């Protein structure tokens, strides 16, 4: 299973009244609730992470693994969408990537990007959309687990 994961607004709530704490690796600290929620999703599904964040190419895949480990998230396979050289919206990036790579239906998208509201229905049904100021919550993790279970049961 693949988990297309954004970070800002998902793992790092975007609050105008406070700046995120930057850890020694140069990347912001993740929200504790988001960490616990993501760990539940990964533990249940065995998902591999595909980073969709606009900062995906700021670090190498090995550095990303260390960033996640430092924040108490152990990921197996970790990859990134290609560089967005055409400055596509997140929706366009995902639609193009998924259609080009002929991915099977075994994936979820976790993102706060509002452009994803216009995903085709077959992809939108795989979306867990967070509130940018809150991030990934227990409730949304439950929604993700339901979607994963339904996919595994072929519903």
trRosetta pair geometry for C-beta under 8 A, 3 or more apart (Angstrom, degrees):
i j d omega theta_ij theta_ji phi_ij phi_ji
1 45 4.8 -70 65 167 153 113
1 46 6.4 111 32 77 104 75
1 47 4.5 -63 98 -101 102 75
1 48 7.1 163 85 18 51 72
1 106 4.8 -108 -107 157 69 100
1 107 6.4 161 -169 -91 69 44
1 108 7.5 23 172 0 111 89
1 148 7.0 27 -141 -134 160 108
2 47 6.5 95 -151 -159 9 91
2 48 5.6 -34 -108 68 62 90
2 49 8.0 117 -161 -120 64 11
2 50 5.4 14 -172 -9 110 119
2 103 6.9 -63 25 -155 147 135
2 106 6.9 103 15 107 77 75
2 107 4.1 -16 67 -111 94 103
2 108 7.7 -173 95 30 58 54
3 41 6.8 106 -109 133 146 126
3 42 7.3 -79 -6 -86 157 79
3 45 7.4 117 -56 89 115 143
3 47 4.0 59 -25 160 113 141
3 48 6.9 178 20 80 81 38
3 49 5.4 -36 71 -106 101 56
3 50 6.8 169 78 23 45 74
3 107 7.0 -175 -76 -157 29 73
3 108 5.5 -5 -119 62 71 93
3 110 6.5 2 -177 4 96 110
4 50 5.0 -30 -102 75 61 107
4 52 5.1 47 176 -36 91 129
4 81 7.8 45 -141 -51 102 113
4 94 6.4 76 179 -120 163 115
4 107 6.4 48 -15 172 96 119
4 108 7.0 -150 30 99 76 45
4 109 4.4 -17 67 -112 116 72
4 110 7.1 167 84 24 61 60
4 111 7.2 -27 116 -39 96 114
5 10 6.7 -169 -170 116 78 159
5 11 7.8 43 173 -30 113 117
5 38 7.8 59 -128 -130 138 124
5 49 5.3 -35 16 -152 133 97
5 50 6.9 142 17 68 77 49
5 51 6.0 -44 72 -108 87 49
5 52 6.3 164 71 17 31 91
5 53 7.5 -20 115 -32 68 93
5 110 5.3 4 -114 59 67 104
5 111 7.7 176 -152 -66 27 75
6 9 6.4 -13 123 65 126 97
6 10 4.8 130 86 -10 84 136
6 52 5.2 -52 -73 77 70 101
6 53 5.2 120 -149 -79 56 71
6 90 7.5 -5 -82 -137 128 145
6 110 6.6 -138 29 104 79 66
6 111 4.0 87 -3 -117 130 78
6 112 6.4 -124 90 16 145 75
6 113 6.6 164 -74 -19 162 102
7 10 5.9 -105 -138 55 14 104
7 11 4.8 -43 -150 39 67 113
7 12 5.7 32 152 10 83 105
7 30 7.9 -91 -158 -102 94 98
7 51 7.4 -2 -32 -145 106 99
7 53 4.3 -3 15 -83 98 143
7 55 6.9 -60 47 49 132 113
8 11 7.9 -37 -59 51 21 75
8 12 5.3 -38 -111 69 50 109
8 14 6.0 53 176 -63 90 112
8 53 6.3 112 6 -138 86 108
8 54 7.5 -29 23 29 129 98
8 55 7.5 98 -24 3 113 117
8 112 7.6 -97 109 38 63 126
8 132 7.6 10 142 -147 76 95
9 12 7.2 -3 -10 76 30 67
9 13 7.0 56 -121 -129 33 38
9 14 5.1 -19 -78 -7 77 114
9 111 7.6 41 93 -175 115 51
9 112 3.2 -99 141 29 128 150
9 113 7.6 128 79 -48 151 56
9 130 6.0 153 146 90 80 115
9 131 7.7 -126 -170 123 90 30
9 132 3.6 -45 -128 -126 110 74
9 133 7.8 -10 -129 -30 77 31
9 135 6.5 180 166 -94 30 66
10 34 6.6 126 145 -148 56 133
10 110 5.6 106 -143 136 137 99
10 111 6.4 -57 -63 -112 129 30
10 112 5.9 -153 -56 -23 76 98
10 130 5.1 146 -106 23 65 152
10 135 5.5 89 177 -148 16 78
10 136 5.3 39 -176 -36 71 99
11 30 4.3 -45 171 -133 102 105
11 31 6.4 -174 179 26 44 85
11 34 4.7 163 -127 138 50 143
11 35 7.3 73 -146 -66 95 64
11 38 6.9 1 -96 -37 102 146
11 71 7.9 57 179 149 129 158
11 135 6.3 122 -79 -155 6 126
11 136 6.6 2 -78 11 51 117
12 20 5.5 -6 -162 -102 115 153
12 28 4.8 69 -121 99 140 136
12 29 7.6 126 -109 82 96 45
12 30 6.2 -88 -67 -114 73 54
12 31 6.7 163 -105 -20 30 91
12 34 7.9 -110 -41 53 31 166
12 135 6.9 163 58 -96 13 131
13 31 5.6 63 -12 -59 98 140
13 34 7.8 -171 -39 -36 85 136
13 132 7.1 115 -154 151 61 47
13 133 5.6 42 -173 178 104 31
13 134 5.8 -39 -116 -160 122 3
13 135 4.3 -95 -69 -28 82 109
14 112 7.8 -167 10 91 120 164
14 132 4.5 -28 41 161 117 101
14 133 6.0 -76 71 -87 67 51
15 18 5.1 16 95 42 118 87
15 133 5.6 85 -86 -145 73 84
20 28 3.6 14 128 -142 140 129
20 29 6.3 -167 176 41 97 75
21 28 6.6 110 70 -153 46 72
21 29 4.4 9 74 6 100 125
22 26 6.6 -11 -179 -152 111 28
22 27 7.0 167 -148 91 75 11
22 28 5.7 -55 -96 -90 58 54
22 29 7.5 -139 -92 -18 12 78
23 26 7.6 -47 78 14 65 21
23 27 6.3 -15 46 67 97 63
23 28 7.3 99 0 -168 84 13
23 29 5.5 111 -44 -70 104 77
23 70 6.5 152 135 139 156 136
23 71 7.9 -151 -13 -71 161 91
25 63 7.6 157 -174 -172 118 92
25 66 6.7 178 -123 118 147 107
25 67 5.6 -169 118 -99 152 79
25 70 6.0 176 -13 15 141 169
27 59 7.5 -38 -59 -37 131 143
27 67 5.2 16 45 -137 153 127
29 71 7.0 154 -153 -111 56 109
30 34 5.7 -119 171 84 98 117
30 35 5.1 113 112 -64 124 99
30 71 4.5 72 17 -166 121 142
30 73 7.5 12 42 -17 166 127
31 34 4.0 78 72 9 99 113
31 35 6.8 -167 90 -13 49 83
31 135 4.9 138 30 70 151 162
31 136 7.5 165 70 49 120 78
32 35 5.5 -50 -147 31 33 114
32 36 6.5 30 156 -15 65 104
33 36 5.9 -55 -150 39 32 109
33 37 6.1 31 152 -19 65 110
33 135 7.2 130 80 89 102 113
33 136 7.2 -173 116 94 83 70
33 137 6.1 -5 145 -123 127 54
33 138 6.6 -81 -168 -34 103 82
34 37 5.6 -57 -144 40 30 112
34 38 6.1 28 158 -18 66 107
34 135 4.6 -54 -72 143 129 127
34 136 4.0 98 -130 55 83 98
34 137 7.6 -34 -82 -64 64 35
35 38 6.0 -57 -145 38 26 107
35 39 6.2 27 156 -19 62 109
35 71 6.0 -139 -108 154 124 97
35 72 5.8 57 -180 75 135 103
35 73 6.0 -130 -147 -57 85 104
36 39 5.8 -55 -147 37 29 113
36 40 6.6 33 153 -22 62 103
36 138 7.5 -15 101 -83 113 86
36 141 7.9 -71 112 -52 73 163
37 40 5.8 -52 -154 30 32 113
37 41 6.7 29 151 -17 64 104
37 136 4.6 -164 85 138 141 108
37 137 6.3 126 -77 120 155 12
37 138 5.8 -137 -90 -84 106 41
37 140 6.7 43 -173 74 146 89
37 141 3.7 -142 -155 -58 91 129
38 41 5.6 -54 -151 36 36 111
38 42 6.2 31 154 -15 69 107
38 73 5.9 -9 103 -120 124 132
38 110 7.9 -178 -103 91 93 170
38 136 6.1 68 -51 106 87 162
38 141 7.6 -114 -52 -102 30 112
39 42 5.8 -55 -142 41 31 108
39 43 5.9 34 158 -22 66 110
39 72 7.4 -33 -70 129 136 89
39 73 6.0 -134 -75 -115 87 78
40 43 5.8 -56 -141 38 26 111
40 44 6.2 22 160 -16 63 111
40 141 5.1 62 72 180 130 135
40 145 7.0 -53 138 -63 107 123
41 44 6.1 -61 -148 39 25 108
41 45 6.0 -13 168 12 64 118
41 47 6.5 -16 137 14 91 137
41 108 7.7 -101 -170 61 131 152
41 110 8.0 69 137 -52 178 146
41 141 5.7 -125 -50 -143 97 87
41 144 5.0 -20 -110 117 120 142
41 145 6.7 -130 -105 -65 69 78
41 148 7.5 154 -152 -31 81 147
42 45 6.5 -76 -134 53 22 88
42 46 7.2 64 -180 -103 59 13
42 47 5.3 -101 -116 47 62 93
42 49 7.9 -25 -100 -55 119 98
42 73 7.2 114 7 -164 156 93
42 74 7.7 173 125 75 148 65
42 75 6.8 -101 -135 -105 148 68
44 145 5.6 -5 111 -120 173 99
44 148 6.5 115 119 91 118 154
45 148 5.0 -97 -88 -148 119 150
46 76 7.2 13 -175 -1 73 144
47 108 7.4 -51 -115 32 148 106
48 75 7.4 89 -145 -179 48 98
48 76 5.8 -76 -99 77 77 100
48 77 3.7 -12 -134 70 121 105
48 78 7.0 -153 -173 -71 80 36
48 79 7.2 29 153 9 114 96
49 68 7.6 173 18 -87 166 157
49 75 4.9 -37 1 -148 124 143
49 77 7.2 -177 34 98 61 61
49 78 4.8 0 65 -118 104 77
49 79 7.4 170 96 31 61 54
50 78 8.0 171 -83 -160 32 46
50 79 5.2 -16 -113 74 73 89
50 80 6.8 145 -167 -107 62 17
50 81 6.5 77 163 -49 102 73
51 56 4.2 155 118 -120 117 106
51 64 6.6 -102 -42 -145 147 153
51 78 7.2 38 -26 -177 101 91
51 79 7.3 -150 17 102 79 39
51 80 4.5 -24 58 -110 103 78
51 81 6.9 -119 90 7 60 76
52 56 6.8 -68 -172 -60 4 136
52 81 5.4 51 -111 -8 63 128
52 90 6.5 75 160 -148 120 103
52 93 6.9 137 -154 110 100 134
52 94 6.8 4 -128 -75 139 101
52 109 7.6 21 -11 -146 160 91
52 111 6.4 -46 82 -87 139 123
53 56 5.0 145 67 -54 76 80
54 84 7.4 -58 -128 25 72 141
55 58 4.5 -20 -177 -5 85 129
55 59 7.9 35 148 4 93 89
56 80 4.2 144 171 -152 120 121
56 81 6.3 79 78 45 174 78
57 80 6.6 144 -69 146 68 157
57 83 5.5 15 -45 -93 157 89
59 63 3.7 -124 -178 96 110 127
59 64 5.2 144 100 -56 120 74
59 67 6.6 91 96 -25 173 136
60 63 4.6 98 51 7 75 102
60 64 7.0 -134 96 -5 41 85
61 64 5.5 -51 -149 34 34 114
61 65 6.6 40 150 -23 64 99
61 78 5.6 156 -162 97 94 98
61 79 6.7 -16 -113 -108 127 43
61 80 6.9 -138 -85 -13 88 104
62 65 5.6 -46 -152 29 35 114
62 66 6.7 33 150 -16 63 103
63 66 5.6 -54 -152 38 36 112
63 67 6.3 42 148 -24 67 103
64 67 5.3 -50 -147 33 35 115
64 68 6.4 33 155 -16 66 102
64 78 5.7 -161 103 144 121 142
64 80 7.6 167 -37 -59 164 111
65 68 5.9 -56 -151 39 30 108
65 69 6.2 30 152 -19 66 109
65 75 6.5 -128 -122 61 75 103
65 78 5.6 180 -75 30 84 149
66 69 5.5 -53 -141 39 32 112
66 70 6.1 38 156 -24 65 105
67 70 5.9 -53 -148 33 26 113
67 71 6.7 9 155 -3 60 111
68 71 5.9 -71 -153 48 31 102
68 73 4.3 -79 -178 80 91 102
68 74 7.3 142 128 -94 108 18
68 75 5.2 4 121 -2 162 114
68 78 7.3 -163 1 -95 149 151
69 72 7.6 45 -175 -76 34 18
69 73 7.1 -103 -77 66 28 54
69 74 6.4 50 -105 -96 77 63
75 78 4.9 72 117 -65 135 110
81 84 7.4 35 114 -58 117 90
81 93 5.9 59 167 169 156 117
81 94 7.8 -78 -99 -84 147 58
81 97 5.6 -73 -132 -87 106 157
82 97 7.5 178 17 -100 93 110
84 87 6.2 91 141 -90 99 27
84 88 5.7 -123 -157 37 104 82
84 93 5.9 -45 -106 -97 113 126
88 92 3.7 -124 -177 93 113 121
88 93 4.8 150 94 -57 121 74
88 96 6.9 -51 -166 4 173 138
89 92 4.7 95 51 7 77 101
89 93 7.0 -135 94 -6 40 87
89 113 7.7 151 173 169 88 132
89 115 4.4 -142 169 -176 128 166
90 93 5.5 -52 -148 34 33 117
90 94 6.3 26 158 -14 67 107
90 111 6.4 170 161 -178 149 153
90 113 4.2 34 42 127 154 171
90 115 5.4 140 49 65 89 122
90 116 6.2 -45 101 -55 114 94
91 94 6.2 -62 -150 39 26 104
91 95 6.1 22 158 -16 65 112
91 113 7.3 -155 -41 122 76 124
91 115 4.2 -123 -16 136 113 102
91 116 5.4 -178 -83 -88 89 47
91 118 5.7 14 -137 71 162 94
91 119 5.8 -146 -138 -75 99 72
92 95 5.8 -55 -138 40 29 109
92 96 6.0 27 162 -16 65 111
92 115 7.9 -47 -8 151 76 138
93 96 6.2 -66 -151 39 21 107
93 97 6.1 15 158 -16 62 114
94 97 5.8 -58 -140 40 29 109
94 98 5.9 20 166 -13 67 111
94 109 6.5 30 -141 -112 152 140
94 116 7.4 32 30 -109 149 99
94 119 7.3 -32 89 -111 129 116
94 123 6.9 135 129 -174 118 144
95 98 6.3 -59 -141 41 22 104
95 99 6.1 14 163 -10 62 115
95 119 6.9 -175 -70 -134 102 77
95 120 6.9 104 -118 -1 114 104
95 123 6.8 -111 -94 -19 76 169
96 99 6.2 -65 -143 43 23 103
96 100 5.9 19 162 -17 65 114
97 100 6.0 -59 -141 39 23 107
97 101 6.0 0 168 0 62 117
98 101 6.4 -67 -136 48 23 97
98 103 5.0 -70 -146 28 74 122
98 107 7.7 -145 -115 58 118 156
98 123 6.7 144 62 -104 165 124
99 102 7.5 21 -177 -71 31 48
103 106 8.0 -126 164 50 93 66
103 107 6.2 6 153 -18 137 140
104 107 7.7 139 82 -17 64 94
105 126 7.8 -155 -170 -76 72 131
105 151 6.6 -163 126 -147 101 112
106 151 6.2 137 -114 156 63 134
107 126 5.9 41 94 -173 76 144
108 126 5.4 -153 -120 179 45 86
108 127 7.7 144 -169 -98 69 18
108 128 6.1 22 175 -6 115 108
108 144 5.8 67 -163 -144 164 97
108 147 6.2 110 -102 101 116 134
108 148 6.8 -52 -45 -69 130 90
109 116 6.8 -167 127 -148 141 144
109 119 8.0 163 46 -82 159 163
109 123 7.2 38 -8 175 140 90
109 126 5.5 82 6 116 91 93
109 127 4.8 -27 71 -106 109 65
109 128 6.9 179 87 26 54 67
110 127 8.0 146 -88 -161 31 53
110 128 4.6 -14 -105 69 76 109
110 130 6.8 46 -180 -24 83 110
110 136 6.4 18 -179 -92 132 118
110 140 7.7 106 -135 151 107 125
110 144 7.1 -7 -81 -94 114 134
111 116 5.7 117 85 -27 127 156
111 127 7.1 -61 42 -149 95 95
111 128 7.8 118 21 75 53 63
111 129 6.5 -29 78 -115 64 64
111 130 7.1 -149 113 21 17 92
112 129 6.5 103 -118 -170 37 71
112 130 4.5 -58 -80 73 89 88
112 131 6.7 34 -130 158 112 7
112 132 4.3 122 164 -77 151 73
112 135 7.8 -64 -60 -106 130 44
113 116 5.1 95 87 -14 90 104
114 117 5.8 -15 -178 -6 61 114
115 118 6.3 -53 -179 32 56 106
116 119 5.3 3 -169 -32 64 112
116 124 7.2 146 160 -111 80 79
116 127 5.6 154 153 -128 126 144
116 129 6.4 -177 85 -96 126 113
117 124 7.5 50 -154 -125 30 123
117 129 7.6 39 -72 -96 76 161
119 123 4.2 -110 170 91 122 109
119 124 4.1 159 79 -65 109 82
119 127 6.4 153 28 -44 152 136
120 123 5.1 76 61 18 79 102
120 124 6.7 -156 88 -12 32 94
121 124 5.5 -55 -129 39 31 111
121 125 6.3 40 167 -29 65 101
122 125 6.4 -48 -155 22 23 113
122 126 7.9 13 146 -9 51 107
123 126 5.7 -63 -165 35 44 110
123 127 7.1 57 140 -41 69 100
124 127 5.2 -40 -156 6 47 124
125 147 7.7 163 154 -138 74 118
126 147 6.9 134 -129 173 49 139
128 136 7.8 47 130 -120 125 93
128 140 5.3 110 -178 -177 114 103
128 143 5.9 144 -120 97 104 115
128 144 5.0 -17 -72 -76 151 96
128 147 7.4 -141 -61 14 101 149
130 134 6.6 -145 178 78 94 87
130 135 5.5 -2 178 -160 144 23
130 136 5.5 -71 -93 -70 137 52
130 137 7.5 146 -129 -4 96 84
130 140 6.2 2 -92 -102 81 172
131 134 4.2 45 74 26 109 109
131 135 7.4 -54 72 -9 67 25
132 135 7.7 27 -166 -65 23 55
134 137 6.2 -12 145 -53 117 114
136 140 5.6 -122 -152 79 63 132
136 141 6.7 75 170 -57 101 88
137 140 4.8 96 52 11 77 99
137 141 6.9 -129 100 -6 43 87
138 141 5.5 -53 -149 34 32 115
138 142 6.6 37 151 -22 64 101
139 142 5.7 -52 -156 31 32 113
139 143 6.7 33 146 -18 63 102
140 143 5.2 -46 -149 34 40 116
140 144 6.4 46 149 -22 66 100
141 144 5.5 -50 -150 34 34 115
141 145 6.4 35 151 -20 65 104
142 145 5.7 -52 -147 36 32 112
142 146 6.5 35 152 -20 64 103
143 146 5.7 -53 -152 34 32 113
143 147 6.5 30 152 -17 65 105
144 147 5.8 -55 -149 37 32 109
144 148 6.3 31 153 -18 66 106
145 148 5.6 -52 -144 38 32 112
145 149 6.2 34 155 -20 65 105
146 149 5.7 -55 -146 37 29 111
146 150 6.3 29 155 -18 65 107
147 150 5.8 -54 -146 37 30 111
147 151 6.3 32 153 -20 64 106
148 151 5.7 -56 -150 36 31 112
148 152 6.3 30 153 -19 65 106
149 152 5.7 -56 -148 37 31 111
149 153 6.3 19 156 -10 66 110
150 153 5.9 -62 -145 45 30 104
150 155 4.2 -80 -166 63 85 115
151 154 7.6 40 -180 -72 30 26
151 155 7.5 -82 -64 49 24 73
